[in-house]
Amino acid sequence: MNKKLLAGAGLAFTLLFSPLSQAFATETTRDVKKVDNVAHRGASAYAPENTIAAFDKAVEMKADYIEIDVQRSKDDKLVVIHDTTVDRTTDGSGKVGNLTFKELRNLDAGSWKGEQFAGAQIPTFDEILDRYHGKIGILIELKAPELYPGIEENIAGKLKEQKLDKPQNEKIIVQSFNHNSMKKMNELLPKVPIGVLTSSSADTTEQALQEFSIYADYFNPSYGIVTPDLVNQVHSLGMKIGSWTVRSQEAANFLLNVGVDAIITDYPDYVDPRN
């Protein structure tokens, strides 16, 4: 049975229609369409990605969600960083999973973006939940979960500890490019919305979309493969569609026009139908 039927239609409908959502009138129906504004790794155009500075900036810019990437340290601490190595976004080097939490925490994750961000640390998953739940939605990406056996249970456990595994806490979503991982998350957290990420047109076939709809609430493709027909197909299967990663006003406008439900962007200020 489709997960959304188990969770209740109200949750899936309510999730993407938050009070902070941007609204615009379609040209044909003049209906109001609300689109969630998701700050990709925080407002990462303006502050170093996946840091408190970037997430605070997203809150300041009135985004609906922050998108975070979760991995695990050598000593089993859940940390928020995108790449599977620390080389690009810190002053260190090496694989995230080969470094202890103390080693990760001692890295400078901000100077690469500007001197004003010097000393920014890699946040923990706990810190993000504590600081932002109730202020802004949290879109949680499991980054390369195949590198971290059991990370699904780790994340599910943390969400349950904070009572974020219930339908009333609807501004938590879990997603990944690893679709088997998302099947597992759906089993662990049957009432938490699940998203599948892809940049492959092979995942947009009718059969593939039907298979995703069994366990996923969101189909989240790169904007380069989004078409009006794809949006309609996803909606016809009872899923929502959120697209990434918007780094231009042109891309934002395209996605607004084709009727996606969420736009994942480095620039939250671009998700404005008046532009």
JOTA-V35938 format. One record per residue. SS is DSSP state (A for helix, B for strand, O for the rest). OMEGA is omega in whole degrees, -180 to 180 (999 if undefined). NEAR is the number of other C-alpha atoms within 8 Angstrom. Layout:
# JOTA-V35938
ss:SS omega:OMEGA near:NEAR
ss:SS omega:OMEGA near:NEAR
This chain:
# JOTA-V35938
ss:O omega:180 near:5
ss:O omega:-178 near:8
ss:A omega:-176 near:12
ss:A omega:177 near:10
ss:A omega:179 near:8
ss:A omega:-177 near:9
ss:A omega:-178 near:11
ss:O omega:-176 near:8
ss:A omega:-177 near:8
ss:A omega:-179 near:6
ss:A omega:-177 near:11
ss:A omega:-180 near:12
ss:A omega:-176 near:8
ss:A omega:-169 near:9
ss:A omega:-174 near:9
ss:O omega:-177 near:12
ss:O omega:-177 near:10
ss:O omega:-178 near:9
ss:O omega:-177 near:4
ss:O omega:-175 near:8
ss:O omega:174 near:13
ss:B omega:-180 near:11
ss:B omega:173 near:9
ss:B omega:-180 near:9
ss:B omega:179 near:9
ss:O omega:-176 near:10
ss:O omega:-173 near:5
ss:O omega:-174 near:4
ss:O omega:-175 near:6
ss:O omega:175 near:7
ss:O omega:177 near:6
ss:B omega:-180 near:8
ss:B omega:-179 near:9
ss:B omega:-177 near:11
ss:B omega:180 near:14
ss:B omega:-179 near:16
ss:B omega:-174 near:15
ss:B omega:-179 near:14
ss:B omega:-173 near:19
ss:B omega:-174 near:13
ss:O omega:-169 near:15
ss:O omega:175 near:18
ss:O omega:-165 near:17
ss:O omega:172 near:14
ss:O omega:-171 near:8
ss:O omega:-179 near:8
ss:O omega:-176 near:13
ss:O omega:-174 near:15
ss:O omega:176 near:10
ss:O omega:173 near:16
ss:O omega:178 near:16
ss:A omega:180 near:8
ss:A omega:-180 near:10
ss:A omega:180 near:16
ss:A omega:176 near:14
ss:A omega:179 near:9
ss:A omega:178 near:12
ss:A omega:177 near:14
ss:A omega:179 near:10
ss:A omega:-178 near:7
ss:O omega:175 near:8
ss:O omega:171 near:7
ss:O omega:178 near:16
ss:O omega:-179 near:13
ss:B omega:160 near:13
ss:B omega:175 near:16
ss:B omega:-179 near:14
ss:B omega:178 near:15
ss:B omega:-175 near:13
ss:B omega:174 near:14
ss:B omega:-176 near:17
ss:B omega:180 near:13
ss:O omega:180 near:15
ss:O omega:-180 near:11
ss:O omega:166 near:8
ss:O omega:174 near:7
ss:O omega:178 near:9
ss:B omega:-177 near:12
ss:B omega:-175 near:12
ss:B omega:180 near:13
ss:O omega:-175 near:12
ss:O omega:-175 near:9
ss:O omega:176 near:6
ss:O omega:169 near:11
ss:B omega:-179 near:9
ss:O omega:-169 near:13
ss:O omega:-173 near:9
ss:O omega:-170 near:6
ss:O omega:175 near:9
ss:O omega:176 near:13
ss:O omega:180 near:10
ss:O omega:177 near:8
ss:O omega:179 near:8
ss:O omega:-179 near:9
ss:B omega:179 near:9
ss:A omega:-176 near:13
ss:A omega:178 near:12
ss:A omega:-177 near:8
ss:O omega:177 near:12
ss:O omega:178 near:10
ss:A omega:179 near:11
ss:A omega:179 near:6
ss:A omega:178 near:8
ss:A omega:-176 near:11
ss:A omega:-179 near:9
ss:O omega:-179 near:7
ss:O omega:175 near:12
ss:O omega:-177 near:13
ss:O omega:-176 near:15
ss:O omega:-172 near:16
ss:A omega:-179 near:13
ss:A omega:-179 near:10
ss:A omega:-179 near:8
ss:O omega:-177 near:8
ss:A omega:-179 near:8
ss:A omega:-180 near:5
ss:A omega:-178 near:12
ss:O omega:177 near:10
ss:O omega:177 near:9
ss:O omega:-177 near:12
ss:O omega:170 near:11
ss:O omega:-179 near:14
ss:O omega:171 near:13
ss:B omega:176 near:10
ss:A omega:178 near:10
ss:A omega:-179 near:8
ss:A omega:-179 near:8
ss:A omega:179 near:10
ss:A omega:-178 near:8
ss:A omega:-172 near:7
ss:A omega:-168 near:6
ss:A omega:-179 near:10
ss:O omega:-176 near:10
ss:O omega:177 near:5
ss:O omega:-175 near:6
ss:O omega:177 near:12
ss:B omega:-179 near:12
ss:B omega:175 near:13
ss:B omega:-171 near:13
ss:B omega:175 near:12
ss:B omega:171 near:11
ss:B omega:-176 near:11
ss:O omega:179 near:11
ss:O omega:-177 near:11
ss:A omega:178 near:12
ss:A omega:177 near:7
ss:A omega:-172 near:6
ss:O omega:-178 near:10
ss:O omega:179 near:7
ss:O omega:-178 near:6
ss:A omega:177 near:10
ss:A omega:178 near:12
ss:A omega:178 near:8
ss:A omega:-178 near:9
ss:A omega:178 near:8
ss:A omega:180 near:12
ss:A omega:179 near:8
ss:A omega:180 near:9
ss:A omega:178 near:10
ss:A omega:178 near:9
ss:A omega:-178 near:7
ss:O omega:178 near:6
ss:O omega:179 near:8
ss:O omega:-179 near:9
ss:O omega:-176 near:11
ss:O omega:-176 near:9
ss:O omega:-177 near:9
ss:O omega:177 near:5
ss:O omega:-164 near:9
ss:O omega:-178 near:12
ss:O omega:170 near:10
ss:B omega:176 near:12
ss:B omega:177 near:12
ss:B omega:-179 near:14
ss:B omega:175 near:13
ss:B omega:169 near:14
ss:O omega:180 near:9
ss:O omega:-172 near:11
ss:A omega:175 near:9
ss:A omega:176 near:6
ss:A omega:-180 near:11
ss:A omega:173 near:16
ss:A omega:179 near:9
ss:A omega:179 near:9
ss:A omega:178 near:13
ss:A omega:177 near:14
ss:A omega:-178 near:7
ss:A omega:-176 near:9
ss:O omega:-172 near:9
ss:O omega:-179 near:11
ss:O omega:177 near:10
ss:O omega:179 near:13
ss:B omega:-177 near:14
ss:B omega:176 near:14
ss:B omega:174 near:14
ss:B omega:178 near:15
ss:B omega:175 near:13
ss:B omega:169 near:9
ss:O omega:-175 near:8
ss:O omega:177 near:8
ss:A omega:177 near:7
ss:A omega:180 near:6
ss:A omega:-178 near:8
ss:A omega:177 near:9
ss:O omega:180 near:8
ss:A omega:-179 near:7
ss:A omega:-179 near:6
ss:A omega:-179 near:10
ss:A omega:177 near:12
ss:A omega:179 near:9
ss:A omega:178 near:8
ss:A omega:-174 near:10
ss:A omega:179 near:13
ss:A omega:-176 near:9
ss:A omega:-175 near:12
ss:O omega:175 near:15
ss:O omega:-178 near:14
ss:B omega:168 near:12
ss:B omega:-170 near:14
ss:B omega:-178 near:12
ss:B omega:171 near:14
ss:B omega:-172 near:12
ss:A omega:180 near:11
ss:A omega:180 near:5
ss:A omega:180 near:9
ss:O omega:174 near:10
ss:O omega:175 near:7
ss:A omega:179 near:8
ss:A omega:179 near:6
ss:A omega:178 near:9
ss:A omega:-180 near:13
ss:A omega:179 near:8
ss:A omega:-180 near:9
ss:A omega:179 near:13
ss:A omega:-178 near:10
ss:A omega:179 near:7
ss:O omega:176 near:9
ss:O omega:178 near:9
ss:O omega:171 near:12
ss:B omega:-180 near:11
ss:B omega:176 near:14
ss:B omega:-172 near:13
ss:B omega:-173 near:15
ss:B omega:-23 near:11
ss:B omega:-176 near:11
ss:B omega:178 near:14
ss:O omega:176 near:9
ss:O omega:177 near:7
ss:A omega:179 near:10
ss:A omega:179 near:6
ss:A omega:179 near:10
ss:A omega:-179 near:13
ss:A omega:177 near:11
ss:A omega:-178 near:8
ss:A omega:175 near:12
ss:A omega:-176 near:10
ss:A omega:-179 near:8
ss:A omega:171 near:9
ss:O omega:175 near:9
ss:O omega:-179 near:14
ss:O omega:-180 near:11
ss:B omega:176 near:12
ss:B omega:-178 near:17
ss:B omega:-166 near:14
ss:B omega:172 near:15
ss:O omega:-175 near:14
ss:O omega:-179 near:13
ss:A omega:-180 near:13
ss:A omega:177 near:6
ss:A omega:-176 near:10
ss:O omega:-176 near:12
ss:O omega:-175 near:7
ss:O omega:-179 near:9
ss:O omega:-178 near:4
ss:O omega:999 near:6
